[in-house]
Each structure stands twice: as C-alpha cells, then as structure tokens.
Amino acid sequence: MMTSVRPECRVMLRRCLAIVVRKEGCQGDPGDFWMYESGYLLFQGLLSANSVCWWNSALNGATKSLVYRGYVSPGALLVGSEPCALEVLRGAWARRVLQPPAGYQIVSV
C-alpha cells in the first residue's frame, strides 16, 4: 500500500538543505557521542561561524535567512530558506568558504 505525502511536506523539503558535519578528528564510525549532540546548538554554531563573513555579503545574507528545520543523527543538520539563499550556501561550500560550527568539519552539503 502506497502512502501519499502531503503537499506541504514536499514544499518544505524543496526549501531544505542538509549540511553533514563531523567532529574534528573523527574518522569512520562516529560512535555513540552523536546521541548527546543538539542539532539546534549545531545550527547556532553554524550561524555564529558564518556571521563574521563581512567580505561576502551574499553569504552573510543567506546565513541570516536560515531557519532550523531539524537534525538527523549522526551529523545531518537540516536548514531551510529561500532557494536563492540555499544556492548561495551550496556555492560557498563548493568554494570552501562556508565555515562549520566550532569543533566540527563540513563533510557534505
């Protein structure tokens, strides 16, 4: 039996980006420490790390427009915004300009 997805879920997912982070120095299996992580605190760390990007006004504006959507363990931070802002974040990550929360590294976007 196939279930239908509500239209508002599809819209939310279209305006959502997963930023996968990993603790610095962690290789392979992340272990059990992820169950103690707070996705919202990681989100706040991401905002804080990129709020000092005064030389890149597009990234600064995109970061300010981000909304916390959730956290999928281990390490996938879900953020939302307008499509243009999400594209700015993708581009910043591709250029290695997007900064991770303190103590973490961004693995993928």
KEBA-322148 format. One record per atom (N, C-alpha, C): atom name; residue number from 1; residue in three letters; z negated, x, y negated. Coordinates in Angstrom, 2 decimals, padded with zeros to 5 digits. Each point is the difference from the previous one (the first is absolute). Layout:
# KEBA-322148
keti atom: CA; seq: NUM; type: ALA; zz: Z; xx: X; yy: Y
...
//
This chain:
# KEBA-322148
keti atom: N; seq: 1; type: MET; zz: 000.00; xx: 000.83; yy: 001.18
keti atom: CA; seq: 1; type: MET; zz: 000.00; xx: -000.83; yy: -001.18
keti atom: C; seq: 1; type: MET; zz: 000.00; xx: 000.88; yy: -001.24
keti atom: N; seq: 2; type: MET; zz: 000.88; xx: -000.27; yy: -000.91
keti atom: CA; seq: 2; type: MET; zz: 000.13; xx: 000.79; yy: -001.20
keti atom: C; seq: 2; type: MET; zz: -000.76; xx: -000.66; yy: -001.15
keti atom: N; seq: 3; type: THR; zz: -000.78; xx: 000.81; yy: -000.72
keti atom: CA; seq: 3; type: THR; zz: -000.72; xx: -000.54; yy: -001.14
keti atom: C; seq: 3; type: THR; zz: 000.76; xx: 000.32; yy: -001.27
keti atom: N; seq: 4; type: SER; zz: -000.11; xx: -000.85; yy: -000.97
keti atom: CA; seq: 4; type: SER; zz: 000.69; xx: 000.25; yy: -001.26
keti atom: C; seq: 4; type: SER; zz: -000.94; xx: 000.67; yy: -000.99
keti atom: N; seq: 5; type: VAL; zz: 000.57; xx: 000.86; yy: -000.82
keti atom: CA; seq: 5; type: VAL; zz: -000.76; xx: 000.69; yy: -001.02
keti atom: C; seq: 5; type: VAL; zz: 000.13; xx: -000.80; yy: -001.29
keti atom: N; seq: 6; type: ARG; zz: -001.12; xx: -000.20; yy: -000.66
keti atom: CA; seq: 6; type: ARG; zz: 000.04; xx: -000.76; yy: -001.25
keti atom: C; seq: 6; type: ARG; zz: 000.80; xx: 000.75; yy: -001.05
keti atom: N; seq: 7; type: PRO; zz: 000.74; xx: -000.70; yy: -000.83
keti atom: CA; seq: 7; type: PRO; zz: 000.82; xx: 000.66; yy: -001.03
keti atom: C; seq: 7; type: PRO; zz: -000.81; xx: 000.90; yy: -000.93
keti atom: N; seq: 8; type: GLU; zz: -001.23; xx: -000.39; yy: -000.35
keti atom: CA; seq: 8; type: GLU; zz: -000.78; xx: 000.84; yy: -000.92
keti atom: C; seq: 8; type: GLU; zz: -000.39; xx: 001.32; yy: 000.64
keti atom: N; seq: 9; type: CYS; zz: -000.12; xx: 000.06; yy: 001.34
keti atom: CA; seq: 9; type: CYS; zz: -000.25; xx: 001.27; yy: 000.68
keti atom: C; seq: 9; type: CYS; zz: 001.20; xx: 000.92; yy: -000.11
keti atom: N; seq: 10; type: ARG; zz: 001.17; xx: -000.53; yy: 000.14
keti atom: CA; seq: 10; type: ARG; zz: 001.22; xx: 000.81; yy: -000.12
keti atom: C; seq: 10; type: ARG; zz: 000.13; xx: 000.57; yy: -001.41
keti atom: N; seq: 11; type: VAL; zz: -000.29; xx: -000.82; yy: -001.01
keti atom: CA; seq: 11; type: VAL; zz: 000.09; xx: 000.47; yy: -001.38
keti atom: C; seq: 11; type: VAL; zz: -001.01; xx: 001.12; yy: -000.23
keti atom: N; seq: 12; type: MET; zz: -001.21; xx: -000.17; yy: 000.49
keti atom: CA; seq: 12; type: MET; zz: -001.02; xx: 001.03; yy: -000.19
keti atom: C; seq: 12; type: MET; zz: 000.41; xx: 001.30; yy: 000.68
keti atom: N; seq: 13; type: LEU; zz: 000.56; xx: -000.07; yy: 001.20
keti atom: CA; seq: 13; type: LEU; zz: 000.41; xx: 001.21; yy: 000.71
keti atom: C; seq: 13; type: LEU; zz: 001.16; xx: 000.70; yy: -000.68
keti atom: N; seq: 14; type: ARG; zz: 000.87; xx: -000.76; yy: -000.65
keti atom: CA; seq: 14; type: ARG; zz: 001.11; xx: 000.63; yy: -000.73
keti atom: C; seq: 14; type: ARG; zz: -000.51; xx: 000.80; yy: -001.19
keti atom: N; seq: 15; type: ARG; zz: -001.11; xx: -000.41; yy: -000.55
keti atom: CA; seq: 15; type: ARG; zz: -000.56; xx: 000.68; yy: -001.17
keti atom: C; seq: 15; type: ARG; zz: -001.18; xx: 000.87; yy: 000.39
keti atom: N; seq: 16; type: CYS; zz: 000.06; xx: 000.55; yy: 001.20
keti atom: CA; seq: 16; type: CYS; zz: -001.10; xx: 000.80; yy: 000.52
keti atom: C; seq: 16; type: CYS; zz: 000.54; xx: 001.34; yy: 000.49
keti atom: N; seq: 17; type: LEU; zz: -000.81; xx: 001.04; yy: -000.18
keti atom: CA; seq: 17; type: LEU; zz: 000.37; xx: 001.34; yy: 000.42
keti atom: C; seq: 17; type: LEU; zz: -001.17; xx: 000.59; yy: 000.78
keti atom: N; seq: 18; type: ALA; zz: 000.29; xx: 000.63; yy: 001.11
keti atom: CA; seq: 18; type: ALA; zz: -001.05; xx: 000.66; yy: 000.79
keti atom: C; seq: 18; type: ALA; zz: 000.02; xx: 001.49; yy: -000.33
keti atom: N; seq: 19; type: ILE; zz: -001.13; xx: 000.50; yy: -000.44
keti atom: CA; seq: 19; type: ILE; zz: -000.17; xx: 001.43; yy: -000.28
keti atom: C; seq: 19; type: ILE; zz: -000.93; xx: 000.53; yy: 001.08
keti atom: N; seq: 20; type: VAL; zz: 000.54; xx: 000.85; yy: 000.86
keti atom: CA; seq: 20; type: VAL; zz: -000.77; xx: 000.51; yy: 001.14
keti atom: C; seq: 20; type: VAL; zz: -000.65; xx: 001.32; yy: -000.41
keti atom: N; seq: 21; type: VAL; zz: -001.33; xx: 000.03; yy: 000.10
keti atom: CA; seq: 21; type: VAL; zz: -000.75; xx: 001.19; yy: -000.38
keti atom: C; seq: 21; type: VAL; zz: -000.75; xx: 000.55; yy: 001.20
keti atom: N; seq: 22; type: ARG; zz: -000.34; xx: 001.27; yy: -000.10
keti atom: CA; seq: 22; type: ARG; zz: -000.76; xx: 000.67; yy: 001.06
keti atom: C; seq: 22; type: ARG; zz: -000.98; xx: 000.95; yy: -000.68
keti atom: N; seq: 23; type: LYS; zz: -001.19; xx: 000.09; yy: 000.55
keti atom: CA; seq: 23; type: LYS; zz: -000.98; xx: 000.94; yy: -000.56
keti atom: C; seq: 23; type: LYS; zz: 000.55; xx: 001.41; yy: 000.06
keti atom: N; seq: 24; type: GLU; zz: -000.24; xx: 000.78; yy: -001.04
keti atom: CA; seq: 24; type: GLU; zz: 000.45; xx: 001.38; yy: -000.02
keti atom: C; seq: 24; type: GLU; zz: -000.61; xx: 000.75; yy: 001.17
keti atom: N; seq: 25; type: GLY; zz: 000.81; xx: 000.79; yy: 000.68
keti atom: CA; seq: 25; type: GLY; zz: -000.46; xx: 000.78; yy: 001.13
keti atom: C; seq: 25; type: GLY; zz: 000.01; xx: -000.74; yy: 001.32
keti atom: N; seq: 26; type: CYS; zz: 000.29; xx: -001.30; yy: -000.02
keti atom: CA; seq: 26; type: CYS; zz: 000.03; xx: -000.78; yy: 001.24
keti atom: C; seq: 26; type: CYS; zz: 001.37; xx: 000.12; yy: 000.64
keti atom: N; seq: 27; type: GLN; zz: 000.04; xx: 000.41; yy: 001.23
keti atom: CA; seq: 27; type: GLN; zz: 001.25; xx: 000.11; yy: 000.75
keti atom: C; seq: 27; type: GLN; zz: -000.08; xx: -000.88; yy: 001.23
keti atom: N; seq: 28; type: GLY; zz: 001.09; xx: -000.69; yy: 000.33
keti atom: CA; seq: 28; type: GLY; zz: 000.02; xx: -000.83; yy: 001.21
keti atom: C; seq: 28; type: GLY; zz: -000.85; xx: -001.24; yy: -000.11
keti atom: N; seq: 29; type: ASP; zz: -000.78; xx: -000.27; yy: 001.03
keti atom: CA; seq: 29; type: ASP; zz: -000.83; xx: -001.20; yy: 000.07
keti atom: C; seq: 29; type: ASP; zz: -001.05; xx: 000.01; yy: -001.12
keti atom: N; seq: 30; type: PRO; zz: -000.03; xx: -001.08; yy: -000.81
keti atom: CA; seq: 30; type: PRO; zz: -000.96; xx: -000.02; yy: -001.11
keti atom: C; seq: 30; type: PRO; zz: -001.44; xx: -000.19; yy: 000.44
keti atom: N; seq: 31; type: GLY; zz: -000.24; xx: -000.32; yy: 001.26
keti atom: CA; seq: 31; type: GLY; zz: -001.37; xx: -000.19; yy: 000.47
keti atom: C; seq: 31; type: GLY; zz: -000.60; xx: -001.31; yy: -000.48
keti atom: N; seq: 32; type: ASP; zz: -001.29; xx: -000.07; yy: 000.09
keti atom: CA; seq: 32; type: ASP; zz: -000.70; xx: -001.24; yy: -000.34
keti atom: C; seq: 32; type: ASP; zz: -000.39; xx: -000.12; yy: -001.47
keti atom: N; seq: 33; type: PHE; zz: 000.18; xx: 001.06; yy: -000.80
keti atom: CA; seq: 33; type: PHE; zz: -000.48; xx: -000.07; yy: -001.37
keti atom: C; seq: 33; type: PHE; zz: 000.71; xx: -001.07; yy: -000.82
keti atom: N; seq: 34; type: TRP; zz: 001.19; xx: -000.45; yy: 000.42
keti atom: CA; seq: 34; type: TRP; zz: 000.74; xx: -001.00; yy: -000.77
keti atom: C; seq: 34; type: TRP; zz: -000.73; xx: -001.34; yy: -000.07
keti atom: N; seq: 35; type: MET; zz: -000.84; xx: -000.28; yy: 000.97
keti atom: CA; seq: 35; type: MET; zz: -000.69; xx: -001.29; yy: -000.05
keti atom: C; seq: 35; type: MET; zz: -001.03; xx: -000.04; yy: -001.13
keti atom: N; seq: 36; type: TYR; zz: -000.32; xx: 001.15; yy: -000.57
keti atom: CA; seq: 36; type: TYR; zz: -000.94; xx: 000.06; yy: -001.11
keti atom: C; seq: 36; type: TYR; zz: 000.68; xx: 000.08; yy: -001.35
keti atom: N; seq: 37; type: GLU; zz: 001.31; xx: 000.05; yy: -000.01
keti atom: CA; seq: 37; type: GLU; zz: 000.74; xx: 000.10; yy: -001.24
keti atom: C; seq: 37; type: GLU; zz: 000.12; xx: -001.37; yy: -000.68
keti atom: N; seq: 38; type: SER; zz: -000.01; xx: 000.00; yy: -001.30
keti atom: CA; seq: 38; type: SER; zz: 000.20; xx: -001.22; yy: -000.77
keti atom: C; seq: 38; type: SER; zz: 001.39; xx: 000.06; yy: -000.62
keti atom: N; seq: 39; type: GLY; zz: 000.84; xx: -000.95; yy: 000.36
keti atom: CA; seq: 39; type: GLY; zz: 001.34; xx: -000.05; yy: -000.56
keti atom: C; seq: 39; type: GLY; zz: 000.00; xx: -000.16; yy: -001.50
keti atom: N; seq: 40; type: TYR; zz: -000.95; xx: -000.80; yy: -000.51
keti atom: CA; seq: 40; type: TYR; zz: -000.04; xx: -000.20; yy: -001.45
keti atom: C; seq: 40; type: TYR; zz: -000.40; xx: 001.29; yy: -000.73
keti atom: N; seq: 41; type: LEU; zz: -000.91; xx: 000.77; yy: 000.59
keti atom: CA; seq: 41; type: LEU; zz: -000.37; xx: 001.27; yy: -000.62
keti atom: C; seq: 41; type: LEU; zz: 001.17; xx: 000.99; yy: 000.04
keti atom: N; seq: 42; type: LEU; zz: 000.78; xx: -000.02; yy: 001.07
keti atom: CA; seq: 42; type: LEU; zz: 001.20; xx: 000.84; yy: 000.05
keti atom: C; seq: 42; type: LEU; zz: 000.98; xx: -000.43; yy: -001.10
keti atom: N; seq: 43; type: PHE; zz: 000.15; xx: -001.30; yy: -000.19
keti atom: CA; seq: 43; type: PHE; zz: 000.86; xx: -000.53; yy: -001.07
keti atom: C; seq: 43; type: PHE; zz: -000.48; xx: 000.49; yy: -001.36
keti atom: N; seq: 44; type: GLN; zz: -001.30; xx: -000.10; yy: -000.25
keti atom: CA; seq: 44; type: GLN; zz: -000.55; xx: 000.47; yy: -001.26
keti atom: C; seq: 44; type: GLN; zz: 000.24; xx: 001.50; yy: -000.18
keti atom: N; seq: 45; type: GLY; zz: -000.11; xx: 000.76; yy: 001.09
keti atom: CA; seq: 45; type: GLY; zz: 000.28; xx: 001.43; yy: -000.05
keti atom: C; seq: 45; type: GLY; zz: 001.45; xx: 000.30; yy: -000.32
keti atom: N; seq: 46; type: LEU; zz: 000.91; xx: -000.81; yy: 000.55
keti atom: CA; seq: 46; type: LEU; zz: 001.42; xx: 000.15; yy: -000.29
keti atom: C; seq: 46; type: LEU; zz: 000.28; xx: -000.27; yy: -001.48
keti atom: N; seq: 47; type: LEU; zz: -000.60; xx: -001.06; yy: -000.52
keti atom: CA; seq: 47; type: LEU; zz: 000.17; xx: -000.32; yy: -001.43
keti atom: C; seq: 47; type: LEU; zz: -000.55; xx: 001.12; yy: -000.86
keti atom: N; seq: 48; type: SER; zz: -001.17; xx: 000.49; yy: 000.34
keti atom: CA; seq: 48; type: SER; zz: -000.64; xx: 001.06; yy: -000.77
keti atom: C; seq: 48; type: SER; zz: 000.83; xx: 001.29; yy: 000.02
keti atom: N; seq: 49; type: ALA; zz: 000.51; xx: 000.36; yy: 001.17
keti atom: CA; seq: 49; type: ALA; zz: 000.78; xx: 001.23; yy: 000.13
keti atom: C; seq: 49; type: ALA; zz: 001.29; xx: -000.05; yy: -000.80
keti atom: N; seq: 50; type: ASN; zz: 000.57; xx: -001.19; yy: -000.16
keti atom: CA; seq: 50; type: ASN; zz: 001.28; xx: -000.12; yy: -000.70
keti atom: C; seq: 50; type: ASN; zz: -000.14; xx: -000.48; yy: -001.44
keti atom: N; seq: 51; type: SER; zz: -001.21; xx: -000.29; yy: -000.45
keti atom: CA; seq: 51; type: SER; zz: -000.19; xx: -000.47; yy: -001.37
keti atom: C; seq: 51; type: SER; zz: 000.12; xx: 001.13; yy: -001.01
keti atom: N; seq: 52; type: VAL; zz: -000.08; xx: 001.23; yy: 000.45
keti atom: CA; seq: 52; type: VAL; zz: 000.10; xx: 001.15; yy: -000.90
keti atom: C; seq: 52; type: VAL; zz: 001.44; xx: 000.50; yy: -000.13
keti atom: N; seq: 53; type: CYS; zz: 000.93; xx: -000.78; yy: 000.49
keti atom: CA; seq: 53; type: CYS; zz: 001.42; xx: 000.39; yy: -000.03
keti atom: C; seq: 53; type: CYS; zz: 000.62; xx: -000.38; yy: -001.35
keti atom: N; seq: 54; type: TRP; zz: -000.47; xx: 000.61; yy: -001.08
keti atom: CA; seq: 54; type: TRP; zz: 000.45; xx: -000.35; yy: -001.34
keti atom: C; seq: 54; type: TRP; zz: 001.45; xx: 000.41; yy: -000.26
keti atom: N; seq: 55; type: TRP; zz: 000.53; xx: 000.97; yy: 000.74
keti atom: CA; seq: 55; type: TRP; zz: 001.37; xx: 000.48; yy: -000.21
keti atom: C; seq: 55; type: TRP; zz: 001.05; xx: -000.90; yy: 000.64
keti atom: N; seq: 56; type: ASN; zz: -000.42; xx: -000.92; yy: 000.86
keti atom: CA; seq: 56; type: ASN; zz: 000.95; xx: -000.89; yy: 000.68
keti atom: C; seq: 56; type: ASN; zz: -000.42; xx: -001.44; yy: -000.30
keti atom: N; seq: 57; type: SER; zz: 000.54; xx: -000.55; yy: -001.09
keti atom: CA; seq: 57; type: SER; zz: -000.42; xx: -001.34; yy: -000.43
keti atom: C; seq: 57; type: SER; zz: 000.38; xx: -001.07; yy: 001.01
keti atom: N; seq: 58; type: ALA; zz: 001.12; xx: 000.17; yy: 000.71
keti atom: CA; seq: 58; type: ALA; zz: 000.41; xx: -001.00; yy: 001.00
keti atom: C; seq: 58; type: ALA; zz: -001.02; xx: -000.05; yy: 001.14
keti atom: N; seq: 59; type: LEU; zz: -000.43; xx: 001.15; yy: 000.49
keti atom: CA; seq: 59; type: LEU; zz: -001.00; xx: 000.03; yy: 001.07
keti atom: C; seq: 59; type: LEU; zz: -001.34; xx: -000.52; yy: -000.50
keti atom: N; seq: 60; type: ASN; zz: -000.35; xx: 000.35; yy: -001.22
keti atom: CA; seq: 60; type: ASN; zz: -001.25; xx: -000.47; yy: -000.58
keti atom: C; seq: 60; type: ASN; zz: 000.01; xx: -001.53; yy: -000.09
keti atom: N; seq: 61; type: GLY; zz: 001.10; xx: -000.58; yy: -000.47
keti atom: CA; seq: 61; type: GLY; zz: 000.11; xx: -001.46; yy: -000.09
keti atom: C; seq: 61; type: GLY; zz: 000.01; xx: -000.67; yy: 001.36
keti atom: N; seq: 62; type: ALA; zz: 000.70; xx: 000.61; yy: 000.96
keti atom: CA; seq: 62; type: ALA; zz: 000.06; xx: -000.56; yy: 001.35
keti atom: C; seq: 62; type: ALA; zz: -001.38; xx: 000.02; yy: 000.64
keti atom: N; seq: 63; type: THR; zz: -000.73; xx: 001.08; yy: -000.20
keti atom: CA; seq: 63; type: THR; zz: -001.34; xx: 000.11; yy: 000.57
keti atom: C; seq: 63; type: THR; zz: -000.93; xx: -001.05; yy: -000.60
keti atom: N; seq: 64; type: LYS; zz: 000.09; xx: -000.23; yy: -001.28
keti atom: CA; seq: 64; type: LYS; zz: -000.85; xx: -000.99; yy: -000.67
keti atom: C; seq: 64; type: LYS; zz: 000.30; xx: -001.42; yy: 000.48
keti atom: N; seq: 65; type: SER; zz: 001.22; xx: -000.24; yy: 000.46
keti atom: CA; seq: 65; type: SER; zz: 000.37; xx: -001.35; yy: 000.42
keti atom: C; seq: 65; type: SER; zz: -000.34; xx: -000.29; yy: 001.47
keti atom: N; seq: 66; type: LEU; zz: -000.48; xx: 001.02; yy: 000.73
keti atom: CA; seq: 66; type: LEU; zz: -000.28; xx: -000.19; yy: 001.43
keti atom: C; seq: 66; type: LEU; zz: -001.17; xx: -000.96; yy: 000.23
keti atom: N; seq: 67; type: VAL; zz: 000.12; xx: -000.74; yy: 001.10
keti atom: CA; seq: 67; type: VAL; zz: -001.03; xx: -000.92; yy: 000.44
keti atom: C; seq: 67; type: VAL; zz: -000.34; xx: 000.35; yy: 001.45
keti atom: N; seq: 68; type: TYR; zz: -001.29; xx: 000.03; yy: 000.30
keti atom: CA; seq: 68; type: TYR; zz: -000.44; xx: 000.27; yy: 001.37
keti atom: C; seq: 68; type: TYR; zz: 000.33; xx: -001.20; yy: 000.87
keti atom: N; seq: 69; type: ARG; zz: 000.74; xx: 000.23; yy: 001.11
keti atom: CA; seq: 69; type: ARG; zz: 000.36; xx: -001.07; yy: 000.93
keti atom: C; seq: 69; type: ARG; zz: -000.72; xx: 000.10; yy: 001.33
keti atom: N; seq: 70; type: GLY; zz: -000.44; xx: 001.21; yy: 000.37
keti atom: CA; seq: 70; type: GLY; zz: -000.72; xx: 000.12; yy: 001.25
keti atom: C; seq: 70; type: GLY; zz: 000.03; xx: 001.42; yy: 000.54
keti atom: N; seq: 71; type: TYR; zz: -000.58; xx: 000.13; yy: 001.18
keti atom: CA; seq: 71; type: TYR; zz: -000.11; xx: 001.30; yy: 000.64
keti atom: C; seq: 71; type: TYR; zz: 000.14; xx: -000.21; yy: 001.50
keti atom: N; seq: 72; type: VAL; zz: 000.88; xx: 000.77; yy: 000.63
keti atom: CA; seq: 72; type: VAL; zz: 000.18; xx: -000.06; yy: 001.45
keti atom: C; seq: 72; type: VAL; zz: -000.44; xx: 001.34; yy: 000.56
keti atom: N; seq: 73; type: SER; zz: -001.03; xx: -000.04; yy: 000.83
keti atom: CA; seq: 73; type: SER; zz: -000.56; xx: 001.22; yy: 000.57
keti atom: C; seq: 73; type: SER; zz: 000.91; xx: 000.51; yy: 001.13
keti atom: N; seq: 74; type: PRO; zz: 000.27; xx: 001.28; yy: 000.12
keti atom: CA; seq: 74; type: PRO; zz: -000.53; xx: 001.07; yy: -000.82
keti atom: C; seq: 74; type: PRO; zz: 000.95; xx: 000.44; yy: -001.11
keti atom: N; seq: 75; type: GLY; zz: -000.41; xx: -000.16; yy: -001.21
keti atom: CA; seq: 75; type: GLY; zz: 000.67; xx: 000.66; yy: -001.12
keti atom: C; seq: 75; type: GLY; zz: 001.14; xx: -000.68; yy: -000.72
keti atom: N; seq: 76; type: ALA; zz: 000.31; xx: -001.26; yy: 000.24
keti atom: CA; seq: 76; type: ALA; zz: 001.10; xx: -000.65; yy: -000.71
keti atom: C; seq: 76; type: ALA; zz: -000.56; xx: -000.89; yy: -001.11
keti atom: N; seq: 77; type: LEU; zz: 000.18; xx: 000.45; yy: -001.21
keti atom: CA; seq: 77; type: LEU; zz: -000.44; xx: -000.72; yy: -001.18
keti atom: C; seq: 77; type: LEU; zz: 001.14; xx: -000.90; yy: -000.47
keti atom: N; seq: 78; type: LEU; zz: -000.25; xx: -001.29; yy: -000.10
keti atom: CA; seq: 78; type: LEU; zz: 001.03; xx: -000.95; yy: -000.42
keti atom: C; seq: 78; type: LEU; zz: -000.21; xx: -000.35; yy: -001.47
keti atom: N; seq: 79; type: VAL; zz: 001.04; xx: 000.27; yy: -000.80
keti atom: CA; seq: 79; type: VAL; zz: -000.06; xx: -000.29; yy: -001.42
keti atom: C; seq: 79; type: VAL; zz: 001.16; xx: -000.90; yy: -000.37
keti atom: N; seq: 80; type: GLY; zz: -000.18; xx: -000.77; yy: -001.05
keti atom: CA; seq: 80; type: GLY; zz: 001.05; xx: -000.90; yy: -000.44
keti atom: C; seq: 80; type: GLY; zz: 000.27; xx: 000.16; yy: -001.48
keti atom: N; seq: 81; type: SER; zz: 001.21; xx: -000.40; yy: -000.41
keti atom: CA; seq: 81; type: SER; zz: 000.40; xx: 000.00; yy: -001.39
keti atom: C; seq: 81; type: SER; zz: 001.41; xx: -000.58; yy: -000.07
keti atom: N; seq: 82; type: GLU; zz: 000.60; xx: 000.09; yy: -001.14
keti atom: CA; seq: 82; type: GLU; zz: 001.39; xx: -000.42; yy: -000.15
keti atom: C; seq: 82; type: GLU; zz: 000.91; xx: 001.02; yy: 000.70
keti atom: N; seq: 83; type: PRO; zz: 001.16; xx: -000.44; yy: 000.47
keti atom: CA; seq: 83; type: PRO; zz: 000.90; xx: 000.92; yy: 000.73
keti atom: C; seq: 83; type: PRO; zz: 000.33; xx: 001.28; yy: -000.76
keti atom: N; seq: 84; type: CYS; zz: 000.19; xx: -000.08; yy: -001.31
keti atom: CA; seq: 84; type: CYS; zz: 000.33; xx: 001.19; yy: -000.79
keti atom: C; seq: 84; type: CYS; zz: -001.13; xx: 001.03; yy: 000.05
keti atom: N; seq: 85; type: ALA; zz: -001.24; xx: -000.47; yy: -000.11
keti atom: CA; seq: 85; type: ALA; zz: -001.16; xx: 000.90; yy: 000.05
keti atom: C; seq: 85; type: ALA; zz: -000.13; xx: 000.65; yy: 001.38
keti atom: N; seq: 86; type: LEU; zz: 000.26; xx: -000.77; yy: 001.04
keti atom: CA; seq: 86; type: LEU; zz: -000.07; xx: 000.56; yy: 001.35
keti atom: C; seq: 86; type: LEU; zz: 001.08; xx: 001.06; yy: 000.21
keti atom: N; seq: 87; type: GLU; zz: 001.16; xx: -000.21; yy: -000.59
keti atom: CA; seq: 87; type: GLU; zz: 001.08; xx: 000.99; yy: 000.09
keti atom: C; seq: 87; type: GLU; zz: -000.37; xx: 001.28; yy: -000.74
keti atom: N; seq: 88; type: VAL; zz: -000.69; xx: -000.13; yy: -001.12
keti atom: CA; seq: 88; type: VAL; zz: -000.49; xx: 001.18; yy: -000.73
keti atom: C; seq: 88; type: VAL; zz: -000.96; xx: 000.79; yy: 000.87
keti atom: N; seq: 89; type: LEU; zz: -000.89; xx: -000.69; yy: 000.72
keti atom: CA; seq: 89; type: LEU; zz: -000.93; xx: 000.68; yy: 000.90
keti atom: C; seq: 89; type: LEU; zz: 000.73; xx: 000.72; yy: 001.13
keti atom: N; seq: 90; type: ARG; zz: 001.00; xx: -000.67; yy: 000.58
keti atom: CA; seq: 90; type: ARG; zz: 000.79; xx: 000.65; yy: 001.07
keti atom: C; seq: 90; type: ARG; zz: 000.67; xx: 001.27; yy: -000.51
keti atom: N; seq: 91; type: GLY; zz: 000.59; xx: -000.11; yy: -001.18
keti atom: CA; seq: 91; type: GLY; zz: 000.66; xx: 001.16; yy: -000.60
keti atom: C; seq: 91; type: GLY; zz: -000.97; xx: 001.13; yy: -000.31
keti atom: N; seq: 92; type: ALA; zz: -001.18; xx: -000.35; yy: -000.50
keti atom: CA; seq: 92; type: ALA; zz: -001.01; xx: 001.01; yy: -000.31
keti atom: C; seq: 92; type: ALA; zz: -000.46; xx: 000.70; yy: 001.27
keti atom: N; seq: 93; type: TRP; zz: -000.14; xx: -000.76; yy: 001.08
keti atom: CA; seq: 93; type: TRP; zz: -000.40; xx: 000.63; yy: 001.26
keti atom: C; seq: 93; type: TRP; zz: 001.11; xx: 000.91; yy: 000.50
keti atom: N; seq: 94; type: ALA; zz: 001.25; xx: -000.42; yy: -000.10
keti atom: CA; seq: 94; type: ALA; zz: 001.13; xx: 000.82; yy: 000.46
keti atom: C; seq: 94; type: ALA; zz: 000.07; xx: 001.31; yy: -000.78
keti atom: N; seq: 95; type: ARG; zz: -000.39; xx: -000.03; yy: -001.27
keti atom: CA; seq: 95; type: ARG; zz: 000.00; xx: 001.21; yy: -000.82
keti atom: C; seq: 95; type: ARG; zz: -001.33; xx: 000.76; yy: 000.08
keti atom: N; seq: 96; type: ARG; zz: -000.91; xx: -000.48; yy: 000.82
keti atom: CA; seq: 96; type: ARG; zz: -001.33; xx: 000.60; yy: 000.19
keti atom: C; seq: 96; type: ARG; zz: -000.84; xx: -000.03; yy: -001.29
keti atom: N; seq: 97; type: VAL; zz: 000.19; xx: -001.04; yy: -000.80
keti atom: CA; seq: 97; type: VAL; zz: -000.76; xx: -000.16; yy: -001.23
keti atom: C; seq: 97; type: VAL; zz: -001.17; xx: -000.97; yy: 000.19
keti atom: N; seq: 98; type: LEU; zz: 000.14; xx: -000.94; yy: 000.93
keti atom: CA; seq: 98; type: LEU; zz: -001.05; xx: -000.97; yy: 000.27
keti atom: C; seq: 98; type: LEU; zz: -001.20; xx: 000.72; yy: 000.60
keti atom: N; seq: 99; type: GLN; zz: -001.15; xx: -000.13; yy: -000.64
keti atom: CA; seq: 99; type: GLN; zz: -001.20; xx: 000.70; yy: 000.43
keti atom: C; seq: 99; type: GLN; zz: -000.84; xx: -000.86; yy: 000.92
keti atom: N; seq: 100; type: PRO; zz: -000.57; xx: 000.59; yy: 001.06
keti atom: CA; seq: 100; type: PRO; zz: -000.86; xx: -000.75; yy: 000.92
keti atom: C; seq: 100; type: PRO; zz: -001.41; xx: -000.14; yy: -000.56
keti atom: N; seq: 101; type: PRO; zz: -000.80; xx: -000.88; yy: 000.59
keti atom: CA; seq: 101; type: PRO; zz: -001.42; xx: -000.03; yy: -000.36
keti atom: C; seq: 101; type: PRO; zz: -000.63; xx: 001.35; yy: 000.32
keti atom: N; seq: 102; type: ALA; zz: -001.07; xx: 000.34; yy: -000.69
keti atom: CA; seq: 102; type: ALA; zz: -000.68; xx: 001.28; yy: 000.23
keti atom: C; seq: 102; type: ALA; zz: -000.42; xx: 000.13; yy: 001.46
keti atom: N; seq: 103; type: GLY; zz: 000.30; xx: 001.14; yy: 000.60
keti atom: CA; seq: 103; type: GLY; zz: -000.38; xx: 000.27; yy: 001.39
keti atom: C; seq: 103; type: GLY; zz: 001.00; xx: -000.50; yy: 001.02
keti atom: N; seq: 104; type: TYR; zz: 001.14; xx: -000.52; yy: -000.45
keti atom: CA; seq: 104; type: TYR; zz: 001.01; xx: -000.56; yy: 000.89
keti atom: C; seq: 104; type: TYR; zz: 001.37; xx: 000.59; yy: -000.32
keti atom: N; seq: 105; type: GLN; zz: 000.92; xx: -000.21; yy: 000.88
keti atom: CA; seq: 105; type: GLN; zz: 001.41; xx: 000.32; yy: -000.24
keti atom: C; seq: 105; type: GLN; zz: 000.83; xx: -001.22; yy: 000.35
keti atom: N; seq: 106; type: ILE; zz: 001.09; xx: -000.20; yy: -000.72
keti atom: CA; seq: 106; type: ILE; zz: 000.90; xx: -001.12; yy: 000.29
keti atom: C; seq: 106; type: ILE; zz: 000.97; xx: 000.47; yy: 001.07
keti atom: N; seq: 107; type: VAL; zz: 000.03; xx: -000.72; yy: 001.12
keti atom: CA; seq: 107; type: VAL; zz: 000.85; xx: 000.34; yy: 001.14
keti atom: C; seq: 107; type: VAL; zz: 001.36; xx: -000.66; yy: -000.12
keti atom: N; seq: 108; type: SER; zz: 000.01; xx: -001.26; yy: -000.42
keti atom: CA; seq: 108; type: SER; zz: 001.26; xx: -000.72; yy: -000.18
keti atom: C; seq: 108; type: SER; zz: -000.21; xx: -001.21; yy: -000.89
keti atom: N; seq: 109; type: VAL; zz: 001.13; xx: -000.50; yy: -000.50
keti atom: CA; seq: 109; type: VAL; zz: 000.01; xx: -001.21; yy: -000.83
keti atom: C; seq: 109; type: VAL; zz: 001.01; xx: -000.94; yy: 000.61
//
